[in-house]
Amino acid sequence: MPPIPAARAKADCRVHRCVALTFDDGPVPGTARLLDILRDKGVRATFFVLGSQVAAYPGLLRREFAEGHEIGNHSYTHADLHQMSRAGAGSEMDRTQQAVRRVTGRTPVLFRPPYGATDAQVAAVARRNHLAQIMWAVDPFDWQDRDPDVVERRVVKETRRGAIILLHDIHETTVAAVPGIIEALDRKGYVFVTVSELYGGRPLVPGRRYPRR
């Protein structure tokens, strides 16, 4: 089992204005550019990955983990889980848990339902897999409006202390917006942490939904 990457100095989110950048649907080839940006800015993020993409690009997941980013489960195929049977939803989560564990040696404890679509059954399956459901407080609709300036402006306007910010590393325009987002929020005094760091590193309740700190 590989060692957990050395942590930087911990931010105390009871004191600091912490926010969490999160990226869904990867990894994809463009994720490499995003990882370069995050490394150069000294920022760690949380990646909610698809198991199918992990199978296609294991090296990128390995790099995400090695560089200290947090890895969460986003299903295997981006299926709408609350429209599936319990067994189908379970397979989507289980296969991704296994895919991430094979590459990193670690099993995710965070889950983001595709489309944010969840219900009692999805929560129960997440609970069985020891996964807390991580939602978001800021959605710039980067999947809809492929304009870096628009994405940056929306994130900066909507972000408040404790926010979980939803982004997608599958879009080049989103990756292009990230440097401006980091710089603008840094000027406002925000500190970037992973989702688990946002909650003080304490275990989150499996199955429960968390939209912000």
KOLMARBA-839433 format. One record per residue (C-alpha): residue number from 0; residue in one letter; z, x, y. Coordinates in steps of 0.25 Angstrom, whole numbers. Each point is the difference from the previous one (the first is absolute). Layout:
<nodes>
+-----+--------+-------+-------+-------+
| num | residu |    c3 |    c1 |    c2 |
+-----+--------+-------+-------+-------+
| NUM |      A |     Z |     X |     Y |
...
+-----+--------+-------+-------+-------+
</nodes>
This chain:
<nodes>
+-----+--------+-------+-------+-------+
| num | residu |    c3 |    c1 |    c2 |
+-----+--------+-------+-------+-------+
|   0 |      M |     0 |     0 |     0 |
|   1 |      P |    -4 |     6 |    13 |
|   2 |      P |    11 |     2 |    11 |
|   3 |      I |     2 |    -9 |    11 |
|   4 |      P |    -7 |     6 |    13 |
|   5 |      A |    10 |     7 |     9 |
|   6 |      A |     5 |   -10 |    11 |
|   7 |      R |    -1 |     3 |    14 |
|   8 |      A |    12 |    -2 |     9 |
|   9 |      K |     4 |   -15 |    -2 |
|  10 |      A |    -1 |   -10 |    12 |
|  11 |      D |    12 |    -9 |     1 |
|  12 |      C |    -7 |   -13 |     2 |
|  13 |      R |    13 |    -6 |     5 |
|  14 |      V |    -1 |     9 |    12 |
|  15 |      H |   -15 |     3 |     1 |
|  16 |      R |   -12 |   -10 |     3 |
|  17 |      C |    -6 |     1 |   -14 |
|  18 |      V |   -13 |    -6 |    -4 |
|  19 |      A |    -8 |     1 |   -13 |
|  20 |      L |   -15 |     3 |    -1 |
|  21 |      T |    -5 |    -6 |   -13 |
|  22 |      F |   -14 |     1 |    -6 |
|  23 |      D |    -6 |   -10 |   -10 |
|  24 |      D |   -11 |     0 |   -10 |
|  25 |      G |    -3 |    15 |    -3 |
|  26 |      P |    -1 |    11 |    -3 |
|  27 |      V |   -15 |     2 |     4 |
|  28 |      P |    -7 |    12 |     4 |
|  29 |      G |     3 |    -3 |    15 |
|  30 |      T |    15 |     1 |    -3 |
|  31 |      A |    -1 |    15 |     0 |
|  32 |      R |    -3 |     0 |    15 |
|  33 |      L |    12 |    -9 |     2 |
|  34 |      L |     9 |     9 |    -7 |
|  35 |      D |    -5 |    12 |     8 |
|  36 |      I |     3 |    -8 |    13 |
|  37 |      L |    14 |    -4 |    -5 |
|  38 |      R |     3 |    14 |    -5 |
|  39 |      D |    -5 |     6 |    14 |
|  40 |      K |     9 |   -11 |     7 |
|  41 |      G |    12 |     3 |    -9 |
|  42 |      V |     1 |   -15 |    -4 |
|  43 |      R |     3 |    -6 |   -13 |
|  44 |      A |    -5 |   -14 |    -4 |
|  45 |      T |     0 |    -9 |   -12 |
|  46 |      F |   -12 |    -3 |    -8 |
|  47 |      F |    -2 |   -13 |    -8 |
|  48 |      V |   -10 |     4 |   -10 |
|  49 |      L |    -9 |    -7 |   -10 |
|  50 |      G |     1 |     5 |   -14 |
|  51 |      S |   -15 |    -1 |    -1 |
|  52 |      Q |    -2 |    10 |    11 |
|  53 |      V |    11 |     9 |    -5 |
|  54 |      A |    -8 |     1 |   -13 |
|  55 |      A |   -12 |     3 |     8 |
|  56 |      Y |     6 |    10 |    10 |
|  57 |      P |    13 |     6 |    -7 |
|  58 |      G |    -1 |    13 |     8 |
|  59 |      L |     2 |    -8 |    13 |
|  60 |      L |    12 |    -7 |    -5 |
|  61 |      R |     5 |    13 |    -5 |
|  62 |      R |    -2 |     6 |    14 |
|  63 |      E |     7 |   -13 |     7 |
|  64 |      F |    12 |     2 |    -9 |
|  65 |      A |     0 |    16 |     2 |
|  66 |      E |     0 |    -2 |    15 |
|  67 |      G |    13 |    -9 |     0 |
|  68 |      H |    -6 |   -13 |     2 |
|  69 |      E |     5 |   -12 |    -7 |
|  70 |      I |    -8 |    -7 |   -11 |
|  71 |      G |     1 |   -15 |    -2 |
|  72 |      N |    -7 |   -10 |   -10 |
|  73 |      H |   -11 |    -9 |     6 |
|  74 |      S |    -5 |    -5 |   -14 |
|  75 |      Y |   -11 |     5 |    -8 |
|  76 |      T |   -13 |    -7 |     5 |
|  77 |      H |     5 |    -7 |    13 |
|  78 |      A |     1 |   -13 |    -7 |
|  79 |      D |     6 |   -13 |     6 |
|  80 |      L |    13 |     1 |    -9 |
|  81 |      H |     5 |   -14 |     4 |
|  82 |      Q |   -13 |    -6 |    -6 |
|  83 |      M |     2 |     7 |   -13 |
|  84 |      S |     9 |    -3 |   -12 |
|  85 |      R |    13 |     8 |    -1 |
|  86 |      A |    -6 |     9 |   -11 |
|  87 |      G |   -12 |     3 |     9 |
|  88 |      A |     9 |     3 |    12 |
|  89 |      G |     8 |     8 |    -9 |
|  90 |      S |   -12 |     8 |    -5 |
|  91 |      E |    -4 |     3 |    14 |
|  92 |      M |    13 |     6 |     4 |
|  93 |      D |     3 |     7 |   -14 |
|  94 |      R |   -13 |     7 |     0 |
|  95 |      T |     2 |     6 |    14 |
|  96 |      Q |    14 |     4 |    -3 |
|  97 |      Q |    -6 |     8 |   -12 |
|  98 |      A |   -11 |     6 |     8 |
|  99 |      V |     9 |     5 |    11 |
| 100 |      R |    10 |     5 |   -10 |
| 101 |      R |   -11 |     8 |    -8 |
| 102 |      V |    -4 |     7 |    13 |
| 103 |      T |    13 |     3 |     7 |
| 104 |      G |    11 |    -2 |   -11 |
| 105 |      R |     6 |   -10 |     9 |
| 106 |      T |     0 |   -15 |    -1 |
| 107 |      P |    -1 |    -8 |    12 |
| 108 |      V |    12 |    -9 |     5 |
| 109 |      L |    -8 |    -7 |    11 |
| 110 |      F |   -11 |   -10 |    -1 |
| 111 |      R |    -9 |    -7 |    10 |
| 112 |      P |    -7 |   -13 |    -5 |
| 113 |      P |   -15 |     0 |     3 |
| 114 |      Y |    -3 |    -9 |    12 |
| 115 |      G |    15 |    -1 |     1 |
| 116 |      A |    -1 |   -12 |   -10 |
| 117 |      T |    12 |    -2 |    -7 |
| 118 |      D |     9 |   -11 |    -6 |
| 119 |      A |    12 |    -2 |   -10 |
| 120 |      Q |    -8 |     5 |   -12 |
| 121 |      V |    -6 |    13 |     7 |
| 122 |      A |    14 |     3 |     5 |
| 123 |      A |     6 |    -2 |   -15 |
| 124 |      V |   -11 |    10 |    -5 |
| 125 |      A |     3 |    10 |    11 |
| 126 |      R |    15 |    -2 |    -3 |
| 127 |      R |    -3 |     3 |   -15 |
| 128 |      N |    -7 |    13 |     4 |
| 129 |      H |    11 |     4 |     9 |
| 130 |      L |    -9 |    -1 |    13 |
| 131 |      A |     4 |    -5 |    13 |
| 132 |      Q |   -11 |    -8 |     8 |
| 133 |      I |    -3 |     7 |    13 |
| 134 |      M |    -7 |    -8 |    10 |
| 135 |      W |    -3 |     3 |    15 |
| 136 |      A |     4 |    -3 |    14 |
| 137 |      V |   -13 |     6 |     7 |
| 138 |      D |   -14 |    -4 |    -5 |
| 139 |      P |   -12 |     5 |     9 |
| 140 |      F |   -10 |    -7 |    -8 |
| 141 |      D |    -7 |    14 |    -2 |
| 142 |      W |    -8 |    -6 |   -12 |
| 143 |      Q |    -6 |   -10 |     9 |
| 144 |      D |    -2 |     8 |    13 |
| 145 |      R |    -6 |    13 |    -3 |
| 146 |      D |     3 |     6 |    13 |
| 147 |      P |    10 |    12 |     2 |
| 148 |      D |     4 |    -4 |    14 |
| 149 |      V |     2 |   -14 |    -3 |
| 150 |      V |     9 |     4 |   -12 |
| 151 |      E |     8 |    10 |     8 |
| 152 |      R |     2 |   -10 |    11 |
| 153 |      R |     5 |   -11 |    -9 |
| 154 |      V |    10 |     9 |    -8 |
| 155 |      V |     5 |     6 |    13 |
| 156 |      K |     2 |   -13 |     7 |
| 157 |      E |     7 |    -7 |   -12 |
| 158 |      T |     9 |    11 |    -6 |
| 159 |      R |    15 |    -1 |     2 |
| 160 |      R |    11 |     8 |    -6 |
| 161 |      G |     1 |    -2 |   -15 |
| 162 |      A |   -14 |    -5 |    -2 |
| 163 |      I |    -8 |     2 |   -12 |
| 164 |      I |   -15 |     2 |     4 |
| 165 |      L |   -11 |    -5 |    -9 |
| 166 |      L |   -13 |     9 |     0 |
| 167 |      H |   -11 |     3 |   -10 |
| 168 |      D |    -4 |    14 |    -3 |
| 169 |      I |   -13 |    -5 |    -6 |
| 170 |      H |    -6 |    -2 |    14 |
| 171 |      E |    -5 |    12 |     8 |
| 172 |      T |     2 |    -8 |    13 |
| 173 |      T |    15 |    -1 |    -4 |
| 174 |      V |     1 |    15 |    -3 |
| 175 |      A |    -6 |     3 |    13 |
| 176 |      A |    11 |    -9 |     7 |
| 177 |      V |    11 |     7 |    -6 |
| 178 |      P |     2 |    13 |     9 |
| 179 |      G |     0 |    -9 |    12 |
| 180 |      I |    10 |   -10 |    -6 |
| 181 |      I |     9 |    12 |    -4 |
| 182 |      E |    -1 |     6 |    14 |
| 183 |      A |     2 |   -13 |     8 |
| 184 |      L |    12 |    -4 |    -9 |
| 185 |      D |     6 |    14 |     1 |
| 186 |      R |     0 |    -1 |    15 |
| 187 |      K |     7 |   -13 |    -1 |
| 188 |      G |    11 |     7 |    -8 |
| 189 |      Y |    -3 |    -5 |   -14 |
| 190 |      V |     3 |     8 |   -12 |
| 191 |      F |    -9 |    -1 |   -12 |
| 192 |      V |     7 |    -2 |   -14 |
| 193 |      T |    -4 |    -5 |   -13 |
| 194 |      V |     4 |   -14 |    -4 |
| 195 |      S |    12 |     5 |    -9 |
| 196 |      E |     5 |     9 |    12 |
| 197 |      L |    -2 |   -13 |     9 |
| 198 |      Y |    11 |    -6 |    -8 |
| 199 |      G |     9 |    12 |     0 |
| 200 |      G |    -4 |     4 |   -14 |
| 201 |      R |     8 |   -11 |    -7 |
| 202 |      P |    -5 |    -7 |   -12 |
| 203 |      L |    -8 |   -13 |     4 |
| 204 |      V |     2 |   -12 |    -8 |
| 205 |      P |   -11 |    -2 |   -10 |
| 206 |      G |    -8 |   -13 |     2 |
| 207 |      R |     5 |    -2 |    14 |
| 208 |      R |   -10 |     0 |    12 |
| 209 |      Y |     2 |    10 |    11 |
| 210 |      P |    -8 |    -2 |    13 |
| 211 |      R |     7 |    10 |     9 |
| 212 |      R |    13 |     7 |     1 |
+-----+--------+-------+-------+-------+
</nodes>
